[in-house]
Amino acid sequence: MVDLYWFLPLHGDGREIAKPSGGQPAPGTRREPGIDYLTQVALAADRLGFTGMLTPFGLFCEDPWVAAGALAARTRRIKFMIALRPGLVAPLLAAQMAATFQRVSDGRLQLNIVTGGDPDEQRRYGDPLGHDLRYARTAEFLEVFDRAWTGERFDFAGEQYQVEGALLARPHPVRPHVFVGGSSDAARAVAAAHADTYLAWGEPPPDLAGLLDRAREAAAARGRELSCGTRFHVISRDTAAEAWAVARRLVEGIEPERVRQAQRRFARSESEGQRRAAALHGGGAAGLEVYPNVWAGYGLVRPGVGAALVGSHEQVAERIEEYRSLGVDHLILSAQPHLEEAYSFGEGVLPLLRARGVLGDPPR
């Protein structure tokens, strides 16, 4: 079975990939991330039977802990996969925050450990470390976090963290499930040693299979088992023609110079995943379907995951089944806008996945 997750648009929502050249979207098409709208999205995902919601972190996002805490009180069963940046919070403090969230949400916290791949953004938050040192810090962070969760007092002396007499006074019985993402060797090493699930951005099945295999092999070499997950956008409609019309509209009117600027910015990224996402399309609008029903249009100008599953509900279900056959245990999806698309996917694709045995029965 695969666990499906939706996305909480803490940076706002709309029907576009990027703002138009004038800098402002058309009136009425942009939705601010107010608590009422976020509640609608969370309730839709909760009602439709998604396992959880990716709750992002970044300069243009509302704080994920505050938002998820508010939404946990308004939902019943959905989990919140909060993006956590090691280096911006001490590991023992993070453990305290996590334990409190577990208590107030009845154990519905998951953690998406985001080491960070944009050096400009990292410096804005006061983090000067380079790529590999950040992953080394993440490994120490997770070791301290796990030791704290035992509830026993301990010392830790690492390169990045030195802790004396650390104690998590009230650990929750349920330790949050830990996801670690990244496409580099350093990311896989951290995931192999400390994660419950390794995450990689969506790519065509043959390319993604190689990443997942290497992560599982690295975990096995340490005597551990590692589940795997991936992340896509999705455009699912009653017919393939309808879905591809939506995809074409998303990239219509994006000036070539804007695409070139974005690609130059992505090329400076320290993220191996970002470079792989950019390489899917090569910066051109032609040939964006890089594999049947896998479309790289998002990556023309938007950072982060650049690929989307596009097609009829049946085609999207078939592609998800193919990814499941590669060993994808967790699939995180997002769309434009998240409220309507949650219902389009939830009512069109989820029943097909359940019928195919890819997804379990909906929760009561």
N, C-alpha and C positions, 0 to 999 in steps of 0.2 A: 504494500500500500504506500501511497505517496501522501505526505502532508502538504496541504495548500495554504498559502498565506497571501493576504492582500496587503495593500500599502496605505499608510495613513499620511495624507498630504499636508505635512506640517509646514511646507513652504508655500501653501496655497494651491489652487486647482484651476483648471480651465480646459479649453479644447485645442490648445496649440502646443507645439514642441518648444517654440521660442517666441519671444515678443517680436512683433513686426518691426520693420526697419525704422518706423517712426518712434519706436520706443514704448508705445502704449498699446495694449490690446483694445479691441473694439469694446465700446461700453456694454456692460452687462455680461461679458464673457469670462471675466476673471473673478474667482472666488477666493476671498481672504480666508485664512485658516482660523476662523472663529470657532469657539467651542460648540456652537449649535450645529455648524456644518460638519465639523469633525465627528460630532456625535451621530449625525445621520450616516456618515460613511462607516463608522464603527458598528453601529446597530445593523446596517445592511450586511456587513461581513459576518457578524455574530449570527444573524438570522439565517443566512444562506449556508452556514456550516463550514466556513474557513477555520483552519486550526488557529491561526493567529494573524497579527498585523505587524509588518515591519514598520518601526517607528524611528524615523531618520534623525540624524544630527547634522548640523551645518550652519554656516553663517546666516543663511536666509530662512532657517527653520525656527519654529517655536521650540522651546526646550522639551525634549522628549519625555523626561521624567515627570514634569509637571502635567503635560498634556495626557500622558498615559495614566497617571494617577487619577486625574479627573474622569477619564473615560472608563476606567475600571469600575468606578462607582455607578456608571450608567449602562454597563453591559453585564451579561450573565456568565459567559463561558469563554469568550475569545481571549487568546493570550496576546501579550504585547512584547514583541521582539525589539527591545530598546537598543539603539546603536550607542555604543560606549567607546570613547577614545581613551586608551591608556596614555598616560602622560598629562592629561588634563584633570585627572582626579586621582587621589592616592588609592591604592588597592584596598586597604582596610576600610576607608570611607566608602568606597564603592560596594564593599561587602555589606556594610551597615545599611546603605541605601537599598540594596537588593533585598536584604532580609526584611526590612520594613515594607517594601513593596509586596513581597510575598505574603505578608500577614494581612495587609489591607485589601489585597486582590484575591485571596484564597489560592495562592500558588500559581498565578498566571503570568509570571515574568519569565522571559527568555532574554539572553544577551547576545547581541551581534557585535563582536569585538572588531572595531574598525581602526586599524593601525594608522591609516592616512596615507594618501599618495600624492596630494597636491602640496608641494613645499610652500607655496605662497600662503595657502590657507593655514597650514601648520604654524607658520611664523606669525600670522595674525593672532593666533591663540597663544603665542609665546613659546612655541615648541621648535627649537632649532635643530633637532636631531635629523640626520639623514635616514634614508630608507632602511638599510639593514640594521642600524642602531635602534630604530623605532621598533622593529620586530624583535630584537633582543630584549628591549624593554617590555614589550608585550608578553614575552615568555615569562619574565620575572613577575610581572603584574599578575598573571594568571596563577603562578605558583603561590604567591602570597594570598591571592583571593581564595584559592582552594584550601590552603592551610587554615585560613581564618574561619572557613565554613565548618571546620571540625569543632569549633567552640573551645579549643585548647589554646592556652597562652604559648607564644613562640617568639623566637628571634629569627631574623633573616638578614643576611649580608650578601647583597649582590652588587653588580656594577651600577645599577640605576636606583635600586631601593635598598635602604638600610632600616630595618624595623627592630625595635627592642620592646619585648613584653607585649606584643600585639595580641589583642583579644577581641573576638566578636562575641559579645555577651549573650546575644539572643539569636543564634542561627535558626533559620526556619528548617523544618524537616525536609523541604523540597529545595534542593540546590537548583538554581536556574540552569536550563539547558544552554550550553555555550556554543555559539557559532563563530568560526574564525574564517574570514575570507581573504582571498588574494591569489594571484596567479604566479607569483615568483617562488623561487626555491625557498627563500626565507619564510614566506607565508606558509608554505606547505610544511616546513619543519616545525613551526609553532603549532599549527593545527594538529600535526601528527602527535605532538607531545602533550597538548593541553585541551584540545577542542573535543566536543561531542560530535560536532558536524563541521565538515569543511565546505565552504561556499566558493563558487566561481561564477562570474558573470556569464550569461547565456551566450553560447556560440553554436555553430553547426554541430550536430551530434559527433562526427568523427573527431573534431578538435576538442570538444568538451570531454569526450571519453578519455583522451590522453591525460588531461589534467586530473580527472577524478581517479584514474588508475594510479597515477604517480602519488597522489595523496594517500590512497589506501595502502600502497606499498610502503610508504614512509611510516605510516602508523603500524603496520604489521612488523616492520623491522624493530619497533619498540615494544612489541608484544601487546599492541592495542588494536581495537577495532574502531573504525571511523565511519560514520554515515556521511553522505554527501548531499549537497543541494546546489541549486542554481537559481538565477534571477533573470526574468524576462518582463518586458511589457507585453500586452496582449490586445489584439483587435479581433473580436469574434462576433460574427453576424449570422443571420439565417442562411445567407448565401455567400460564397467566396467573392462574387462581384461586389457586393455591398461592403465587405471588409476591405478589399483592396482600394475601393473608392475612398474610404476613410483614410487609408494610409497615404494615398496620393495627395489628398487635401492637406495633410499635415506638413508636407514638404513643399507644397506649391508656394511660390513667392519668396522663398528663402534665397537671398542674393548669393551668387557664387563667392563673392569676396567675404561674406560672412562665414561661409563654410570654410574658406581658406584660413581665416583668422582663428576659427575654432580648432582646426586641425593643427595649426602651429602651436596653439596653447596646449593641446593634448600631447603633442610631440615632446613638450618640455616636462610633462608629468613624470614623476618617479614611479608611477603605478604601472606594473606590467600588464595588469588587466585593462587599463585605459589604452595602452598602446595596442593591445590585441583587439579591443573594440574598434579602434580607429582603422586598423588594418583590414577589417571585414569589408569595408566599402572603398577604401583608398581615397576618400574625399570626393568622390563623384556621385551624382544622383542616379546615374545609370547603373543597372545591375545590382540594385539594392536587395533583391531576393537572393540571398547567398546560399540558400538551401530551401527545398520545398517548404513553404509556409514560415520561413525564418527571414525576417526583413530587417535590414540594418539602418533604416532611415533615421531612427532616433539619434544615432551616433554621429550624424552629420554635424550637428551643432550643440548637442546636449552632452555634458560630461556624465560619467557613470555608465550604467548598463546601456548598451547601444542597440540591442537586438529586440525584436518583438515577434511573437507568434501571431500570424495573420492568416485568416481564412474563415471558412464556414465553421459552425460549431463542431461538426463531425471531423473536419480536417484538423482543427486545433486539438481535439481530443485524441486523434491519431498521433499527432506529433508529441503530445505529452506522454502518451503510452510508449512511444519510441524512446523518449528521454528516460522514462522509468526503467526501460529494459537495459539502459546503460548503468543503472545503479543510482539514479537520482531519487533520493528519499524525501527531499524537501524542495518545494517549488514556490518561489516568491514572485508574485505578479503585481503589475501596476498598469494603469490605463489613463485615458483622458476623456472625460473627467471620471474620477474614481467612484462617485456615487452611482451614476447611471451604468457605468461599465461593470460594476460589481454585480448588478442584476442581470445585465446581458450575458456575462460569463457564467454567473451562478445559476441562472435558469436555463441557459442554453448548453453549457458544457458539463457542469457538475453531474447532471443526471446520466450523461453518456459515460463519464468516467466511472461512476458507480456501477453502471450496467456492465462495463468492461472489467470490473474487478480491480481497477487502478486506485479507486478511492473507496473508503468505507462508507457505511450507511450514515446518513445525516444524524447529528446528535438530537436527542429528544429535548 
